[in-house]
Structures are given as C-alpha cells and as structure tokens.
Amino acid sequence: MKYIKQFNLTMISIATLLIFSSCMDNDINRNPFETTEEEMGRDNYNVGSKLKTLEGQVIPTQEHLYQFMEAMCGGAYGGYFSDTHTGWIEKFSTYNPKSDWLEGAFSTIFTNTYPNYRNLMKLNDVPVPQAIAKVLRVAIMQRTTDMFGPIPYSKIVVEGEAAALSAPYDSQDVIYKQMFKELDEADQAFEDNLTLDPDALKKLDDVYYGNVEQWRKYLHSLQLRMAMRLCYVPEMKEEVQRIAEAAVKAGVITDNADNALFHVAENRSALCFNTWNDYRIGADILCYMNGYQDSRREKYFTMGKGNGKTDGTAGSKEGYYGIRIGTLPTGVTDDQLKSVYSNRLMTATDPYTWMTAAEVAFLRAEGALRGWAMGGEAKDLYEQGIALSFAQHGASGAEAYAADNSMVPAAYADPLGKYDTSAPSNIKIAWNTDSKEDHFEENLERIITQKWIAIYPLGIEAWSERRRTGYPKMLPIVDNKSSYSELTNIGIRRLQYPASEYSLNGGHVEEAAQMLGGDQINIRLWWDCKPNN
C-alpha cells in the first residue's frame, strides 16, 4: 500500500448517521433517488444487508480497517505479523501508533455497527435475525472493549429513545455483564425458533446460512471464551465457572463443520499481504512452529530465502523466517524484507475465521484444568484441540506431535543477521501427567501456546489471551518507543482512546479514563489481573 487511509470518524458520526436515517422517513427530506425502507424490505433485503454489514465488522472485512486492527495492532501484539516498511516510524509494533490509526480501531467500528444494529432491532417479526444481531454486537464490541477498556455500550442504543450526540462509557464489568445478559436473550430466541427452515434466512446470512442450531453453538462458544477471559477476576470466579459450564452443557462448537466462518466474494485482507506486501510473519510464532517442526507451517506460511546462517552454510536457503516485532530495519530495502521473510499464505477467496472447534477444545481444556465441568479431562481436550487444528488445515502428524516430549521452541536466528536472540520459552508439547500442583502453570502454558498456534491469524484474541495468562511467552520487542520501559518484555496492555474523542466526546471519555486510572498503554484492564503476570 502506498499510503494509509485516514479515518477521522468519531462517536459523533454515529449520531449523524442515525439522525440522517430518521430524516429520510420524511418524504420532504427524502432523496428521490435513494431506496426506501419499504423497497429495501422486499425479499428481506433490508434484513440481509444489515446482517451482512454487521457480520463484516466481527473481523473487519474492509481492507484498511482490517489492516489497522488485525495486521498492525493484533498482528504485532499477538505475535503473528510484523510490518515491512522501513519508513514507518510511528506504528503499533513500536508502541507509538498514530492517532488516526487508533481512530480506525475505535470510532469506525462504532460508526459501521450501530446504524445497522439499531435499524435492524426496530423491525417487526424478525426474531432470529435480531438474535443474530445481538450475538454480532457482542462479538464486535467484546473485541473493542478488550482493546481499549471502557467503551460506550449500554446507553448507546436505548430502546424508544433517539441517539444522543455523545454516549457515556461503561466500565468493563458493566459491559461484560450486559453482554452475557444479551447472549442469554439471543439464546432464548434461537431456542424458540429451532424449527425455522434454514432456507428462510439462507440468503441473508453468510456465516451459517440461517442454521439456527449452528448459531447457538457459536453463541455458547462465545460465552465460554468470554467467561474464560474473566477467570482471574476475584469477584467473578464462581459466576464465570457457572457460565462456562452451562455453555458447554448447552452445546459448543466441537466439529470443524461448525466453525464460525464469514464467507465473502472477495477477501480483501489479502491485499495487505499479497498486493501491498506491508507485512511478513512475526518471529514469535515461527520460533515455536520451527522448533516444534510443525507441519501446519506449509499451510500457514510461504517460505522465504535467508542467508543460510541457521545452519552455518553460505548462500540462499529456503525456510520459514520471521521478523522480530518492533524492529526498525536499517541498511536493508523494503524489497529485501519482503523476499527474505515468510508471508501469510492466503487467497482472496478465503473466508474470515471467527472461532473454530480447536479453540473451543483448548478453552474446555483450560476449564477442565481449573476443575470446571467441561465434558472431558484436560489432557484429552488439549489433544483434541491439536487434532482438530491439524484436521482443519489438512496437516498430517497430529498424534505424534501431541505426544512429543523432546522438541522445544527454537532460538531466533535473523536471516538478515541483526536481531538474533534466545528462544522465547522451553515449553514442550506433550501433556505433563504429573498431578503435582506446580505443574498446573506448566500445562496452562501448553494449552495457551497450542491455542495461540491454532487460532492464527486472530491477532486481537491472541493479544487478549497473552495479557490474561502471560502466555505464550514472546520475544522482547526490539524498539519500544513508548514512555514505559517495563512493556518491552510484558507487552502493551491496552490502546489509548483516539484524540478526537477528547474533542468531541470529552466529558465521557474523561470519565472512562478515570475508571481506568489513566488513559495510558501500561494501564491494565479489569480482567488483566493475574498475579505475577
């Protein structure tokens, strides 16, 4: 990409769009060339267009928004991607992103979500699409609150009231509790409509094509993911165990046939990797997968051409090479970076992955490790997660991989010879069956590390889990340009609110900063409270 698209949309844009939508109900104000709500309602176009727009915000499908959130932010902080532009000085990976990059991850998501959500919830006699919309709002806004902390949530859409010009923020505990409530409401609506013929919604839904039972499995899996996020919050321990156990009992994703995938005519995030070539694979994930000789590498990555230093020979050598996160390369060209390091292997026809059976198996394995009723033993669920991931990607050797008790993550050898360092961890793959208490943390590291490999390329989720658990262990970033040196080893804890929020929603964003104890990147979120993490 030759430039970064500027996003200057703010919370005030939400109100502007909603007010505009309201005005269009008046024939005097209506644009005669614009489709009316009645016309859009024909053949359920009105419902389908809003649902698909919401589906496109869970993992953003707009290429620039995907770039800001998943490639730049989640890719760096989750250990999956590093940028290749030698001229980018202010960026996520060095902890000093431009304010307008933060706009994309914050304001644009709200602007893209709420006009569609609000208008869909105002329709009559569409209980299943409205239930899906509730699930989608939770999925979208959980990612947003886990990036920033407090966000507008409970008061941004109030039934029977017009949208305000600015919206108050909720603390994360309020947000999560409201999200759990809304997921329960959606689940009840699904349960009440289990006999609905999927063909009724097939053309309106590009994830499960109207299959209510599959939507329920995704909903319960989302409940499990969210409950696990809160497992270290002292006052929530009993409640999240109850939620997690109930979700598993009700039915979660256990088979790859039920994976939550958003299917699109063109996956435009491929532009970031295949056309613009702005990113290459991060060193962290390749330290692990190279050390484990993971057969999924050929499904995830292209090979690069290094200088052969990994085995002491001269000349070019094909292999899987990653870039250290937070580097500012000098003395090399962009073209060198792009040819030496491995790229993401993907096409423009790939769907966007939201959640898989492998991730859910690892969540259940962690729950079982904690003594929760997850429908199986921790070791078995852990090995199921590995097997499901290998099967999902068509890789071989899952059983031998899961049983291996010798391989460990590799040290990092930079093919350009600049940033060599020791291995991020010495964790092995095979489950430690010793029942000693001190092996709890060791097996937890196994679960999170293998889940992290399996959920690639879900960067925001990977970053959140690293903050929650301290795993996977990652390499220190090379160039920390923030004011917080302690983040070099432990990673950034949250994003700051964009500057425009202070000018256009100042009072409310100041209240949010007070909830946090400051609007800084070293401030921990409500659920980021694991001792010694």
C-alpha positions in Angstrom: 0.0 0.0 0.0 1.3 3.4 -0.9 -0.5 5.2 1.9 -2.6 4.6 4.9 -6.2 5.7 4.6 -7.2 8.3 7.1 -10.1 7.5 9.4 -11.5 10.6 11.1 -14.9 9.2 12.0 -15.8 9.7 15.7 -18.7 8.9 18.0 -20.5 12.0 16.8 -20.7 10.3 13.4 -22.9 7.6 14.9 -25.5 10.2 15.8 -25.2 12.0 12.5 -25.9 8.8 10.6 -28.8 7.9 12.9 -30.3 11.3 12.6 -29.9 11.2 8.9 -31.6 7.9 8.8 -34.5 9.3 10.8 -34.9 12.3 8.5 -35.2 10.0 5.5 -38.5 8.7 6.9 -40.0 12.1 6.0 -40.9 12.4 2.3 -40.0 16.1 2.2 -36.4 15.3 3.2 -36.1 12.0 1.3 -33.7 11.8 -1.6 -35.8 10.7 -4.5 -33.0 8.5 -5.9 -32.5 6.6 -2.6 -34.0 3.2 -1.8 -36.8 3.5 0.7 -37.2 1.2 3.8 -40.3 -0.3 2.1 -38.3 -1.1 -1.1 -35.4 -2.5 0.9 -37.8 -4.7 2.8 -38.7 -6.6 -0.3 -37.3 -10.1 -0.3 -35.8 -9.4 3.1 -33.1 -7.2 1.5 -33.4 -4.8 4.4 -32.6 -7.6 6.9 -29.9 -9.2 4.9 -28.0 -6.1 4.1 -27.8 -5.1 7.8 -26.9 -8.6 9.0 -24.1 -8.9 6.5 -22.8 -5.5 7.3 -22.7 -6.4 11.0 -21.0 -9.8 10.1 -18.4 -7.8 8.3 -17.4 -6.0 11.5 -16.6 -9.0 13.7 -13.2 -9.4 11.9 -13.3 -6.3 9.7 -13.5 -7.1 6.0 -12.8 -3.5 4.8 -9.1 -3.8 3.9 -7.9 -0.6 5.6 -9.8 -1.4 8.8 -8.5 -4.9 8.8 -5.0 -3.5 8.4 -5.3 -1.2 11.4 -6.9 -3.8 13.7 -5.7 -7.2 12.8 -2.5 -6.8 10.8 -0.9 -3.8 12.6 -2.3 -4.0 16.1 -3.4 -7.6 16.7 -0.7 -8.9 14.4 2.1 -7.3 16.3 0.8 -7.6 19.9 -0.4 -11.2 19.2 3.0 -12.3 17.8 1.8 -13.1 14.3 2.9 -10.3 11.9 5.5 -7.5 11.6 5.5 -4.7 9.2 8.0 -4.3 6.3 8.0 -0.6 5.7 11.4 0.9 6.7 9.8 4.4 6.6 7.1 3.8 9.2 8.3 5.4 12.4 5.1 5.8 14.3 3.4 2.4 14.5 1.6 -0.1 16.7 4.6 -2.5 16.8 6.9 0.1 18.5 4.1 1.2 20.9 3.7 4.7 19.3 0.8 4.4 16.8 -0.5 7.5 15.0 -3.7 8.8 16.5 -5.6 8.4 13.2 -4.7 4.7 13.3 -6.5 4.5 16.6 -9.5 6.1 15.0 -9.9 3.2 12.7 -9.8 0.7 15.6 -12.3 2.7 17.7 -14.6 5.2 16.0 -15.0 3.5 12.7 -16.2 0.3 14.4 -18.9 2.2 16.2 -19.9 4.0 13.0 -20.1 0.9 11.0 -22.0 -1.1 13.7 -24.7 0.9 15.3 -26.8 2.4 12.5 -27.3 -1.1 11.1 -27.8 -2.7 14.5 -30.3 -0.1 15.7 -32.3 -0.2 12.5 -32.5 -4.0 12.5 -33.7 -4.0 16.1 -36.5 -1.7 15.1 -38.0 -4.1 12.7 -41.0 -6.3 13.5 -41.4 -10.1 13.3 -37.7 -10.9 12.7 -36.7 -12.6 16.0 -33.9 -14.8 14.6 -32.1 -12.0 12.6 -32.4 -9.8 15.7 -31.0 -12.6 17.9 -28.1 -13.0 15.4 -27.6 -9.2 15.5 -27.3 -9.3 19.3 -24.7 -12.0 19.1 -22.8 -10.0 16.4 -22.9 -6.8 18.6 -21.4 -8.7 21.5 -18.7 -10.3 19.3 -17.8 -6.9 17.8 -17.8 -4.9 21.0 -16.1 -7.6 23.1 -13.0 -7.1 20.8 -13.3 -3.4 21.1 -13.6 -3.3 24.9 -10.7 -5.7 25.2 -8.5 -3.3 23.2 -9.4 -0.1 24.9 -11.2 -0.8 28.2 -14.4 1.2 29.0 -16.5 1.9 25.9 -20.0 3.2 25.2 -22.2 0.2 25.4 -25.4 0.1 27.5 -26.5 3.6 26.7 -25.5 3.9 23.1 -28.7 2.2 22.0 -31.7 2.7 24.3 -35.0 1.4 23.1 -37.5 4.0 22.5 -35.1 6.9 22.6 -33.2 8.9 20.0 -29.5 8.6 19.7 -27.6 11.1 21.8 -24.9 13.3 20.3 -22.4 11.7 22.6 -22.6 8.5 24.6 -21.5 7.7 28.1 -18.9 5.0 28.6 -19.5 1.8 30.7 -16.8 0.1 32.8 -15.8 -3.3 31.6 -17.6 -5.1 34.4 -20.8 -3.5 33.4 -20.1 -4.2 29.7 -19.4 -7.9 30.2 -22.4 -8.4 32.5 -24.7 -6.7 29.9 -23.1 -8.9 27.1 -23.8 -12.1 29.0 -27.4 -10.9 29.5 -27.9 -10.2 25.8 -26.4 -13.5 24.8 -28.9 -15.2 27.1 -31.7 -13.3 25.4 -30.5 -14.3 22.0 -30.1 -17.9 23.0 -33.8 -18.0 24.1 -34.8 -16.5 20.8 -32.9 -19.2 19.0 -34.4 -21.9 21.2 -37.8 -20.6 20.4 -37.2 -20.9 16.7 -35.2 -24.1 16.3 -37.8 -25.4 13.8 -37.1 -22.5 11.5 -36.2 -23.7 8.0 -32.6 -22.5 7.2 -33.8 -21.6 3.7 -35.8 -18.8 5.2 -32.6 -16.9 6.1 -30.1 -18.7 3.8 -29.6 -15.7 1.5 -29.4 -13.2 4.4 -26.6 -14.8 6.4 -23.1 -15.5 5.1 -21.8 -17.4 8.2 -24.2 -20.3 8.9 -26.7 -19.5 6.1 -29.7 -19.4 8.5 -28.9 -22.6 10.5 -30.2 -21.7 14.0 -28.5 -24.7 15.7 -25.1 -23.7 14.4 -25.7 -20.1 15.6 -26.5 -21.5 19.0 -23.2 -23.4 19.1 -21.3 -20.3 18.2 -23.2 -18.3 20.8 -22.3 -20.8 23.5 -18.7 -20.9 22.4 -18.6 -17.1 22.6 -19.9 -17.4 26.2 -17.2 -19.8 27.0 -14.5 -17.6 25.5 -15.8 -14.6 27.4 -16.2 -16.5 30.7 -12.6 -17.7 30.5 -11.4 -14.1 29.9 -12.7 -13.2 33.4 -11.4 -16.2 35.3 -8.8 -14.2 37.2 -11.3 -11.5 38.3 -11.8 -12.4 42.1 -15.4 -11.4 42.3 -16.3 -13.3 39.1 -14.8 -16.7 39.6 -17.9 -18.5 40.7 -20.1 -16.8 38.1 -17.8 -17.4 35.1 -17.5 -21.0 36.1 -21.3 -21.3 36.1 -21.5 -19.6 32.7 -18.7 -21.7 31.2 -20.2 -25.0 32.4 -23.7 -24.0 31.2 -22.4 -23.1 27.8 -20.6 -26.4 27.3 -23.7 -28.3 28.5 -25.9 -26.4 26.1 -23.6 -27.3 23.2 -20.5 -25.6 21.8 -18.5 -26.0 18.6 -16.9 -29.4 18.7 -16.5 -30.2 15.0 -14.8 -28.3 12.2 -18.0 -28.4 10.2 -19.5 -25.9 12.7 -16.6 -23.5 12.7 -17.7 -19.8 12.6 -16.5 -18.6 9.2 -17.7 -15.4 7.4 -17.8 -16.2 3.6 -17.2 -13.4 1.2 -17.0 -13.0 -2.6 -13.6 -11.4 -2.1 -11.4 -11.4 1.0 -9.8 -8.0 0.7 -7.5 -8.5 3.6 -5.4 -10.5 1.1 -4.4 -7.1 -0.3 -2.4 -6.4 2.9 -0.2 -9.4 2.3 -0.2 -10.3 -1.4 -0.6 -6.9 -3.1 0.7 -4.2 -0.8 3.1 -6.6 0.9 3.1 -4.5 4.0 3.6 -7.4 6.4 5.5 -10.6 6.9 5.2 -13.3 9.6 6.4 -12.4 13.1 9.4 -14.1 14.6 7.5 -15.3 17.7 5.1 -17.8 16.0 7.9 -19.1 13.9 10.2 -19.7 16.8 7.6 -22.0 18.2 6.5 -23.7 15.0 10.1 -24.1 13.7 11.2 -25.6 17.0 8.2 -28.0 17.0 8.7 -28.8 13.3 5.0 -28.1 13.0 3.6 -29.5 9.7 1.0 -26.6 9.7 3.7 -24.3 8.6 3.2 -25.2 4.9 -0.5 -24.4 5.3 0.0 -21.1 7.1 3.1 -19.5 5.5 5.2 -19.2 2.4 8.9 -19.9 2.5 11.4 -17.1 2.5 15.0 -17.1 1.3 17.5 -16.5 4.1 21.3 -16.3 4.0 21.8 -19.8 5.4 23.1 -18.7 8.8 20.7 -21.0 10.6 22.9 -24.0 9.6 26.2 -22.2 9.1 26.2 -22.5 5.3 26.7 -19.8 2.7 24.2 -18.6 0.1 20.5 -18.6 0.0 18.5 -21.2 1.9 14.7 -21.6 1.8 13.0 -21.8 5.1 10.4 -20.2 7.4 11.8 -16.9 8.6 10.1 -14.3 10.8 10.7 -10.7 11.6 11.1 -9.5 15.2 8.2 -7.4 16.3 9.1 -3.7 16.9 12.1 -3.5 14.6 13.1 -0.5 12.6 15.4 -2.2 10.0 18.3 -0.1 8.7 20.6 -0.9 5.8 18.0 -3.0 4.0 15.4 -2.3 1.4 11.7 -3.0 1.6 12.2 -5.5 -1.2 14.8 -7.4 0.8 12.4 -7.6 3.7 9.7 -8.9 1.5 11.8 -11.6 -0.2 13.7 -12.9 2.9 10.8 -13.3 5.4 7.8 -15.7 5.2 4.5 -14.3 4.1 0.9 -15.3 5.1 -0.4 -18.0 2.7 -3.9 -17.0 1.7 -6.1 -16.2 -1.3 -8.8 -13.7 -2.0 -11.4 -16.5 -1.7 -10.6 -17.4 1.9 -13.4 -16.9 4.5 -12.7 -14.8 7.6 -12.3 -17.1 10.6 -14.1 -16.1 13.8 -13.9 -19.2 16.0 -13.0 -22.8 15.5 -13.6 -26.2 17.1 -9.9 -26.3 18.0 -10.1 -23.0 20.0 -13.2 -24.3 21.9 -11.4 -27.6 22.7 -8.5 -25.6 24.2 -10.9 -23.4 26.2 -12.5 -26.5 27.5 -9.1 -28.0 28.3 -8.3 -24.9 30.4 -11.6 -25.1 32.1 -11.0 -28.7 33.0 -7.5 -27.9 34.3 -9.2 -25.4 36.6 -11.6 -28.1 37.9 -14.7 -27.0 35.8 -17.1 -29.5 34.3 -16.1 -29.3 30.6 -17.3 -32.7 29.4 -13.9 -34.3 29.4 -10.4 -34.4 31.0 -8.0 -31.6 30.5 -5.4 -33.8 28.7 -7.9 -35.3 26.3 -9.4 -32.0 25.4 -5.9 -30.5 24.9 -5.0 -33.3 22.5 -8.4 -32.9 20.8 -7.6 -29.2 20.2 -4.3 -30.2 18.5 -6.1 -32.9 16.3 -8.9 -30.5 15.3 -6.4 -27.8 14.3 -4.4 -30.2 12.2 -7.5 -31.5 10.5 -8.9 -28.0 9.9 -5.8 -27.2 7.9 -5.2 -30.5 6.3 -1.9 -31.1 8.1 -0.6 -34.5 9.0 1.0 -36.0 12.1 -1.2 -34.6 14.9 -1.0 -37.7 17.1 2.8 -37.8 17.1 3.0 -34.1 17.5 0.8 -34.1 20.6 2.9 -36.9 22.2 6.3 -35.3 21.5 8.2 -34.7 24.7 11.5 -33.5 23.3 11.0 -30.6 20.9 11.1 -27.0 22.2 10.7 -23.6 20.6 13.7 -22.5 18.6 16.1 -19.6 19.3 15.6 -16.7 16.9 18.2 -16.5 14.1 17.6 -13.4 12.0 18.3 -14.2 8.3 19.5 -10.7 7.8 21.8 -11.1 10.9 20.5 -8.2 13.0 18.3 -9.4 15.8 19.3 -12.9 17.0 18.1 -13.9 20.4 17.4 -16.9 22.6 14.2 -18.9 22.4 11.1 -17.3 24.0 10.2 -20.5 26.0 11.3 -24.0 26.7 7.8 -25.4 26.9 7.3 -28.9 25.3 4.2 -30.2 23.6 3.3 -33.4 25.5 1.0 -33.1 28.4 2.6 -33.4 31.9 0.5 -36.0 33.6 2.1 -35.4 37.0 -0.6 -34.3 39.4 1.7 -32.0 41.4 0.3 -28.5 41.9 3.3 -26.9 40.4 2.5 -28.5 37.0 -0.7 -26.5 36.7 1.0 -23.5 35.3 3.2 -25.6 33.0 0.2 -27.3 31.5 -1.6 -24.0 31.3 1.3 -22.6 29.2 0.9 -25.7 26.9 -2.8 -25.1 26.4 -2.4 -21.4 25.7 0.6 -21.9 23.4 -1.1 -24.5 21.3 -4.3 -22.5 21.2 -2.3 -19.5 20.0 -0.8 -21.5 17.2 -4.3 -22.9 16.3 -6.2 -19.6 16.2 -3.7 -17.9 13.9 -4.3 -15.2 12.5 -6.7 -13.9 15.1 -4.4 -11.3 16.5 -6.7 -9.4 18.8 -7.8 -12.6 20.5 -4.1 -13.8 20.8 -3.1 -10.4 22.4 -6.0 -10.6 24.9 -5.1 -14.1 25.9 -1.5 -13.2 26.3 -2.4 -10.3 28.6 -4.8 -12.6 30.6 -2.4 -15.5 31.1 1.1 -14.3 30.3 1.3 -16.9 27.5 2.6 -17.6 25.0 5.9 -16.2 26.2 7.2 -13.8 23.5 10.4 -12.2 22.5 11.0 -8.7 23.9 10.2 -6.0 21.3 13.3 -4.5 19.8 12.4 -0.8 19.8 9.9 0.3 22.5 9.2 4.0 21.6 6.7 4.5 24.4 7.5 6.0 27.8 7.0 2.7 29.6 10.2 0.6 29.5 8.5 -2.2 31.5 6.3 -3.0 28.5 9.3 -4.2 26.5 9.1 -7.6 28.0 5.5 -8.0 29.0 3.8 -6.2 26.1 1.4 -3.3 25.8 -1.7 -3.6 28.0 -4.3 -1.5 26.1 -4.8 1.2 23.4 -5.3 4.8 24.2 -8.5 6.5 23.1 -8.2 8.5 19.9 -7.6 12.2 20.2 -10.9 13.1 18.5 -12.8 11.5 21.4 -11.4 14.2 23.7 -12.6 16.9 21.4 -16.0 15.6 20.5 -17.0 13.4 23.5 -14.6 14.9 26.0 -16.6 14.6 29.3 -17.5 11.0 28.8 -14.0 9.9 27.7 -12.5 11.7 30.7 -14.9 9.6 32.9 -13.6 6.5 31.1 -10.0 7.4 31.8 -10.9 7.9 35.5 -12.4 4.4 35.5 -9.1 3.0 34.3 -6.9 5.2 36.5 -5.5 6.9 33.4 -5.6 6.7 29.6 -2.1 5.1 29.2 -1.0 2.0 27.4 0.5 0.5 30.6 -2.9 0.5 32.4 -4.3 -3.0 32.9 -7.9 -3.7 32.1 -10.4 -5.1 34.6 -9.8 -8.7 33.7 -6.0 -8.3 33.3 -5.3 -9.2 36.9 -3.4 -12.5 37.0 -0.9 -12.4 39.9 2.7 -12.1 38.8 1.8 -11.6 35.2 
